[in-house]
Amino acid sequence: MGASEAVVGTPPLLSSIEMARFATDGYLRFDELVDPELSAAMLEAMLDPAFPPTLGPDPARGSGRPLADVLRGWPAVCEPIRQFAALPAVRGIVESLVGRGPVYDHHAVHVTAKGVRAADEWHADLVASRRKQFDIEILVFPADTPREMGGTMILPGSHFRHVSGAEIGRYQNFQGQLATVCRAGTVVVMHHALWHCAQPNGTDRTRYMFKLVLNPSGPQHLTWDTRDLDDPGVNEILQTTNHRWYGEELMLELVHRAELWKYLRGNDRDATYLLRRLDETDA
């Protein structure tokens, strides 16, 4: 992860390479980001009856308010969650993707009981949204998650295909899908429109995952460590990555990526050669 040295005390921000990867794939993965002690404490908190209930967005429960204010009002049992949100690496990831002052949307504790043989249906959590501004979903796996335990399956590059959950629920497998097989403390940060689904749990242990959904408080323009903005690797990621599951529609994907990268750069017209060509046709 790239470190920002511009302001003393600021968290380590993502690099332009990492941001290009997020724009292209729709997610970033950070293995064992949370240390074992805090991971165990987060799991214990999630199992406590006093933990705030799992619900969708609801203004009465804090949706639309600053994350810091919402977490401050949670009961004492949630102290490990507050510690997680305060980790410099987590703060840096959040600031890079949604800017300073992230807004709380909702949280959830996802539970897959032992021996569950059925997978969840493929879906996207925020359906049919075509806005450039995006929310992020932070998935925390507080315990080891081997493949036989399932984990969350994600489809890289699917965040540009805006669907309702019912549209893709009939599918089972895609080329290039990735199961979250990981050690305790691993964090996956997703674009709100990325397709995903829970997997069967063939073990004798219940699987848990904590999800925190955050909204930006303003435009997501150049909010990361931009010192490598002109690194040739940035455009290489944006213009050559082919996830293959979308068949012959790579050009459409390149256009979507270029438009998202243009938004992230502050709507300048010099993001990629492809976007400059598109802009010329609109002039």
WOKAPE-V906658 format. One record per residue. SS is DSSP state (H for helix, E for strand, C for the rest). Layout:
ss:SS
ss:SS
//
This chain:
ss:C
ss:C
ss:C
ss:C
ss:C
ss:C
ss:C
ss:C
ss:C
ss:C
ss:C
ss:C
ss:C
ss:C
ss:E
ss:H
ss:H
ss:H
ss:H
ss:H
ss:H
ss:H
ss:H
ss:H
ss:H
ss:C
ss:E
ss:E
ss:E
ss:E
ss:C
ss:C
ss:C
ss:C
ss:C
ss:H
ss:H
ss:H
ss:H
ss:H
ss:H
ss:H
ss:H
ss:H
ss:H
ss:H
ss:H
ss:C
ss:C
ss:C
ss:C
ss:C
ss:C
ss:C
ss:E
ss:C
ss:C
ss:C
ss:H
ss:H
ss:H
ss:C
ss:C
ss:C
ss:C
ss:E
ss:H
ss:H
ss:H
ss:H
ss:H
ss:H
ss:H
ss:C
ss:C
ss:H
ss:H
ss:H
ss:H
ss:H
ss:H
ss:H
ss:H
ss:H
ss:H
ss:H
ss:C
ss:H
ss:H
ss:H
ss:H
ss:H
ss:H
ss:H
ss:H
ss:H
ss:H
ss:H
ss:C
ss:C
ss:C
ss:C
ss:E
ss:E
ss:E
ss:E
ss:E
ss:E
ss:E
ss:E
ss:E
ss:E
ss:C
ss:C
ss:C
ss:C
ss:C
ss:C
ss:C
ss:C
ss:C
ss:C
ss:E
ss:C
ss:C
ss:C
ss:C
ss:C
ss:C
ss:C
ss:C
ss:C
ss:C
ss:C
ss:C
ss:E
ss:E
ss:E
ss:E
ss:E
ss:E
ss:C
ss:C
ss:C
ss:E
ss:C
ss:H
ss:H
ss:H
ss:C
ss:C
ss:E
ss:E
ss:E
ss:C
ss:C
ss:C
ss:H
ss:H
ss:H
ss:C
ss:C
ss:C
ss:C
ss:H
ss:H
ss:H
ss:H
ss:C
ss:C
ss:C
ss:C
ss:C
ss:C
ss:C
ss:C
ss:C
ss:E
ss:E
ss:C
ss:C
ss:E
ss:C
ss:C
ss:C
ss:E
ss:E
ss:E
ss:E
ss:E
ss:E
ss:C
ss:C
ss:C
ss:C
ss:E
ss:E
ss:E
ss:C
ss:C
ss:C
ss:C
ss:C
ss:C
ss:C
ss:C
ss:E
ss:E
ss:E
ss:E
ss:E
ss:E
ss:E
ss:E
ss:E
ss:C
ss:C
ss:C
ss:C
ss:C
ss:C
ss:C
ss:C
ss:C
ss:E
ss:H
ss:H
ss:H
ss:C
ss:C
ss:C
ss:H
ss:H
ss:H
ss:H
ss:H
ss:H
ss:H
ss:H
ss:H
ss:C
ss:C
ss:C
ss:C
ss:C
ss:C
ss:C
ss:C
ss:C
ss:H
ss:H
ss:H
ss:H
ss:H
ss:H
ss:H
ss:H
ss:H
ss:H
ss:H
ss:H
ss:H
ss:H
ss:H
ss:C
ss:C
ss:C
ss:C
ss:C
ss:C
ss:C
ss:C
ss:H
ss:H
ss:H
ss:H
ss:H
ss:H
ss:H
ss:H
ss:H
ss:H
ss:C
//
